[in-house]
Amino acid sequence: MPVFYDSHCHIMNLSHPNLMALLKRVFMDSVPRRLIWLFEHLGAIPLFLKILIWFLLFLPLLVVLLLVVPFVLFMLLLLLIPPAKASLVEKLKEKAAKITNLLAVMETEIGDCLIQLEEELRKQYETKGGLVLYGGSGEEVCDRIVMTPLVMDFGLKNYRNSKSPYKVRWKPVVSQVEDLCLGFRNYYLYRSAYIKSAEGPLPPLFEFHPFLGLNTVNYQLQSSPAREGHSSFLEDLLEKNFSGFECDTSPEMRRINLSKRDWSTFDGNIESIGPYDFAGIKVYPPLGFNPWPEEGDGYPDSSEMEREREKVLYLYDFCIGHNIPLTTHCNDGGFLVNNSYREFSSPEKWAKVLEQKVEYRALRLNLAHFGGAEREDWREMIAGLLLKYDNVYTDISYQGVDRKIYGRLKLLLDSYGADRDRLLKKIVFGSDFMINLQDIASYGKYLQYFAETDAFTLEEKGLLCHENAMRYLFLM
């Protein structure tokens, strides 16, 4: 097991996330429109109804005040007690430091960020030559880390709905892909100037196989009528980036083809990106991707719903036919910008997809985040899907910011009795770097928590960070 797989991570800079989309979610454009309609028609409403409406409008505010005021008084009381004040201030400073750290990393040029990650890990395991996993009385040195950075499609095609005088009219995923690949290039070209050894040059610690971010909402099918704001075809995108995958009749062929990419030669032009530069596809329901469009999902009419369903069906058929790994966000948090994010992110949506036809059992799917640490109902549903479908996996990304999570995961696995080993073989390690820096100091610290936990044996850790990942990625 010389290779460690981080199968869920993000590498981006501050220009990539759609900050306006986040603001749109926070301010909820639909609420002001309802209030405007209400005030326009207020004159025609009887007095008793006006009183009732005003009461209902301000009832939530009254409830919030009743909850907030005691909390504020409690916090003020804590501030009057020196030990409690010191503890509270220290926690606030710690959280602020982590947020600052995240922003600093996102402001750093991607290549330099990757070089600094290697510097950190080389220093941390200076005498070992790589990341060290511990288990019982043994240890395993991983001299290479494979990262699969997940590109996210932050496109905002419905910008006309915004009431801002200056609108985010596009947030092309193209620029994010170019920046990411330039970062790979700069890592390989310049790392030797920073990472040195008395014994001579050290080989690169990292290897990169990114996932293409895709939101079918931002594309159309060639068979569909042309629509304003949808100038790109889903078929062209998939064919450009994954043609040839269907010829990989074995994991060995896929490994060979992926390994041919020399990122140090990338010229910075998106047109030079092609087959085998991406190892899979990432979809993100909180940004509006709907795994299974159906009535009640908020579409303006049934024809719009049918168009979206036709696109996701094409995506799934293409992924199955080309054996492409598909990773989806599957907890109720994240970059929450779509009003239906909770339902779209639910594993229940994916259960409906997998049940549609026998062929969909072959979909190579990662339900990321294992439903989230706090959603036991989603976690239980995902576990059921892992045991039912051979090609369905989950990852435990972000959750490792708390070193205790691995003990809780062990207890969960133990509760499945005879199915424990089957379930363990469907779970993949992921860090959710750089997003995880909100709650942990560094990438090295996150890997350390996993490497040193005694919740799993060395063999079990090998499953999580190597064998399971390779099976999911169709590399084993």
N, C-alpha and C positions, 0 to 999 in steps of 0.2 A: 504493500500500500504506500508507495512513495509519492503518490499524487493525492492532494486534498482538494475537494470540490466545494466551492462556495456557490451554491446553485441559485441564490437569490440575493442580489445586491444591485445598487444603483450608483452610477458615477455620472454626475452632471454638474453644471455650474449655475449661477444665479439667473442666467438669461433663459434657462430652459423651462422651468415651471411656469404655468399660466397663472400668474398672481391675480389677474383680473377675474379669471374664472373662480378663484377662491373667494374674492370679494363678492362676486355675484351670488355665490352660495350663502355667504354670511348675511347679506342684506336682503336676500329673497325678493327678487324683482316682482314676483306675483303679489306680494302683500301690499305694496303701495298702490298698485292698480286697483285692487279691491277697495282700498280706502278712498281712492279718488272717485270710483264709481259710487260709493256710499255717500260721500259729501255732495256729489252732483245731484243725487236723488233724495237728499235729506228733506227738502222742503215738502215733498209729497207724502211724507210718512207721518202717521198720527203721533201725537205727543207721547202716549204711553209706550209706543214702539221705539221712539227716539230715546226715552229714558232707559228702556231695556237694552237697546243697542249700546248706548254709552256705558252702561254697567258691565255688559259682556266684554266690551273692548278693554276696559280698564281693570276688570277682575284679575286677569293674569298679572298685571303690574302690581296690584295689591298683594297677590299671593307671593310674588317675588320679593316685595318689600318686607313682608312678614317673615320670610326666610332669611333675607340678606341682613336685615338690621340686627337680629340676635347674633348672627355670625360675626358681623363687624364689631359688635360690642365685646364678643368673646375674644376676638383677635386683639382688640385694644387692651383688654384685661391681661392677656398674655404678655403684651409689650411692657406692662407695668411690673411684671415679675422678671427680674434680671436673667435667671437661667433659661426661662422659656423664651425671652426676647432674643438671647444669644443663639439659641437653637433655631428659632424661626428665621432670623437674619442669615444664619449660616446655610440653611436649606435654600433660601431665596438666592443667595450668592452662588451656590452650587448649580442650581438650575440655570441661572443667567449665564454662568460660565460655559455650560454645555451648549446652550443655544448659540452663544458667541462662537464656540468652537465649530459648530455645524456650519454657521455662516462663513467662517474663515475658510473652512475646507471647500465650500461651494464657490468661494471667490478665487480659489487657487486654480491655476491652469491644470487641466486634468492630468497631463503627463507628469508634472511636478508632484501632484497629489499622489500618484501611483508610486513614484520614486520614494516619496516620504513614507508611504506605507511599507515598502520593502526595507527602508532604513530602520524603521521601528522594529520590524520583525527580526531583521538580522542582528540588531543590538539585543533584543529580548532573548534570542536563542543563539548567541554568538558562538558558543562552543559546540553546538549540535549540528549546525549546517542546514537547519530548516525548522519548521514548526514541529513541535514534539507533542505527541499524544501519549497520555499515561493511562495505565490500567493494571490494577493489581501490582505485581512486582515488575511488570514489563513496561516497555515504551516503544514507540514507533516514530521515526523521523520522516516527515513529509518534506522533500526537498523541492517540491513544486506545488503551487496553488493555482488551480483553474478557477477563474472568475467568469460568471456569465452575467455581465451587466444588463439589466432589463431596461430597455428604452421605453419611455412612456409617451404616448401620443396625446399631447396637451392641446390639440387643435380645438378651436372654438369657432365653428362654422356659423352659429346662429347669432353673430355679433349684432345684427340689426335690432334684436330685442333689447339691447342695452340702451339706457337713457342717458348715458354719459356722452358729452359732446365729442370726446376723443375715444375711439373704440379700438379694441384689439381685434383687428380684422383677420389676422392670421397668426398662427404660432406654429410655423412649419416644423414638422418632425425632422425634416431634412437637415436643418442647421444643427440640431442636437446630435444626429448621427455623424455629421462631419466633424463636430467638435470632439465627440467621443473617439472616433477613429484617429483623429489627429493626436489625441492624448495617448492612444496606444503607440502611435509612431514615435512621439517624443519620449515616451518611457523607454523604448528600446534604443533610441538614438543617443540619449543623454544620461542614462542611468550610470554608465561606467565612470562619469566624472564625479559622482557622489558616492557610489558604492564600491569600495575597494577592499582588498585583502592582502596581507603580507605574502600569502601564498600565490597571488596572481589574480587575474580576472575571475569574478564569480558569475556563473550563468544566471540568467533572469529567473527570479523567484516566481513571477506571475506569467500565466498564459490566459488569453482572453477569447471567449466565444460568446459574443453578445446576442441578445434576443431582440428582435424587431418589435417595437411598439406599434400596435394597430388598434384602431377603433373603427369598426365598420360604418358607424354613423357618418364618418368623414369621407366615405367613398361611395361609388355607385357601381352597379354591374353594367356591362356593355349592352346587355339585353334590355335594360330599363330605359325609360324615356329620360332625356337629358334634364337635369335639375340645376337650378341656380345655386352656386356655391359648392357644387360637387363636380369638379372637373377631372378628378383622378379616378381611374378604374381599379377596382379591387383585383381583377384578374391580372392586370399588368404588374401591379405591385408584387403579388405573390410569385408570378412567373419570373420576374426579374431577379428576385432574391432567393428563390428556392428551386429553380429548374435544375434538374439533375438529381435531386434528392430521391426521386422515385426509382432511380437506378441503383441506389444503395441497397443491395439485397442482404447485406450483413452489417453488423456493428463495426466490424473491422474496416469495411469500405468507407463507412461514414467517418471513422476516426482518421483514416488516411486523407480523405478529401478535406476535412476541416483543418488538418495540420499543414496543408499546403500554403495557407495564407501567411505571408510575410508582412506584418503590419508596419515594419520599418520603411517600407517602400510606398506607403499610402501617399497619394499626391494631393489630398485635401479636397478632391472633387467627388461629389456624390455619385457621379456617373461611373466612377471606377469601382463602386461597390456592386457586388454581384453574388452569384450562388456560392454558398459555403462561407461567406463573411458573417452571416448570422446562423446560429445553431438552432434557433427556435423562434417562437412568437409569444409576445406578452400582451394580454388584454387586461383592461382595468375598468371594471364596472362602475366605481365611483365617479368616473369621468363620463359616464353615459353609455358605455358598452353594455348591451343587454344580451346575456347568453341565450335566452329563449323568449323572444318577443311574443306577447299574447295579449288578449283583451284585458283591459284593466290596468295596463302599464302606462297609461297616460298619452297614448298616441292620439293625434287629432281625428283620425278616421281609420277604418280597417285596412284601407289600401296602403297607408303609411306603415302600419304594423306588418302587413304582408311583405312589403319591400324590405323591411329590416330583417324579417325572418328569412327571406330568400338569401340575403347577404351572409347571415351567420351560417346557414346551411351550406352555402358554397365554401365558406372558410373551413368548416369542419370536414367536408368531403375532401378538400384539397389537403388538409393536414393529414388525414388518414391515408390518402393515396400516396403522399410523399413522405409519410412517417416523420412528421414534424412535431417536436415537443411543444405543447401549448401550456403556458403558465398563466393563471388568473388570480387576481387579488380575491381572497375569500375570507375576509372578516369585515365587521361593520364599522371599522375606522378608516383611516387613510385620508387621501386628498379628496374630501367630501364636497363635490361641487354639483352633484346631480341630485335633484329632489327625491329620486327613487333609488338612491345609492344602496340603501339597506336591502331592499328586495332584490336588486340586480346582483348584489354581492353574495346572496344567500346560496349555500350548497344545494338548496332545494331546486334552484334554477337549473343547476348542472345535472341533477338527478333526472329532470325532465328531458334534458338533451340526450343523456345516455340511454334513456328508455325509448327513444323515438324509433330506432331500428337496430337490428342485430349488428350491422356494420359499425355503428357508433361505439360498440364495445371495444373497438380497436383504437379509439381516440387516446393519444398519449397525453394525459392531462395532469397538471400539478395544481391542486387546490391550495394555494399558498396561505401561510400563517396558521394552518390547522384550525381555522375558524376564529382564532383569537383566544388569548388566555382566559378571557372572562365569559366567553360564549360556550358554555358546556353543551347546550342543545345543538349548536352548529358543529362542535367538535364530535359529538356522538354521531351526527348524521354523516360527517365526512368519514369517520371510522367505518361506518357501514358501507360506504361507497368504495373505500380502499379494499375491503374484504370481498366485495361483490365483483369488482372489475379489475382484470389483470393489469391494465395499463394506467390506472388512476393512482396518483401519488399525492402526498402533501409535504409541505416544508414547515420548519419551525422558526422561520426568520423573524427577527426583532425580539422574540420572546426571551432570548438568551441574555438580554441586558440585565436580567436578574439571575444570578447563579443558581438560585433555588429552583428555577423552572425545570431543570433536568431531573431533580428528585420527584417533582410532581408528575412529570411525564412518565417516569418509571412506574409510579403508582398507577397511573392511568393504564399503561400497557399491561401491568400485572393483573388488573381487574378483568382483562379479556381472557384469562385462563389459557385454554388450549389454542386460542387464536393469537396469543401474544406475539409469537415469532413471525407469523404471517403479517401482522400489523407492523411490526418493527421494520420489516423489509420494504415497506411502502413509505417510509418517512425519510426525508432528505434534509441535510443540514443547509441552513441559509443564514446570512448575517443581517440582511436588510441595510448594510452599509450604503450610503452615508446617512440615511434617515435615522438609523439607530443612535447616532451621536446626540440626539435629544436626551437620551437616558443613560449613556455610557461614555467614558472618557475617550476611548480610542478603539480602533479596529483590533489592535493587538490584545487589548483587554477582553474584548468579546470572544476572540478565539481562545484566549487563555481559560476563560470560564468553562468552555466546552472541553478543552484539552485536559483539564485537571479534575473535572467532576468525577466522583466515585459512584455516580448513579448508574453508569454503564461500564461494561467491560471493554477492554481494548478491541476485542473482536466486534462488539456492538457499535463502538464508535466508528470502526472501519466500515460497517454497513451504512451508517448515517452520512458519512462524509466522503464515501468512495463508491462502494458497490451499488447502493441504491441510486445514487446520482447518475452513475454510468448507465444503469438500466433505463432510467427515465429518459436520459439524453440519447438513447439508442447507440451507446458506445460500448455496450457489453451484452 
